[in-house]
Amino acid sequence: MSEVKVFRVIGEIRKPNFQTDFRKEVRALKPEDAVEKVYMDLGSKHRVKRFQIKIVKVEEISPEKIESPLVKKLTLGEKESVQ
């Protein structure tokens, strides 16, 4: 079995009347899966089409560098408490 890793995906959203940068942490088996997850999340929550999303960087991060409380809790389990 493959081990689930944590990736930080950095990019920007470019809609006609809205432009912003984003940074999202997701759990995935490989970087391609992490990018797909970001496309799905942004598309469903912000009604953004895939061609309006530009992925700048995908990096694997260690559990100590996780900033998202939900991803940290899922990755580390009950050892770490969410504040």
Sequence and secondary structure as in RCSB ss.txt:
>XXXX:A:sequence
MSEVKVFRVIGEIRKPNFQTDFRKEVRALKPEDAVEKVYMDLGSKHRVKRFQIKIVKVEEISPEKIESPLVKKLT
LGEKESVQ
>XXXX:A:secstr
    EEEEEEEEEEETTEEEEEEEEEEESSHHHHHHHHHHHHHHHH   GGGEEEEEEEEE GGG   HHHHHHH
HGGGS   
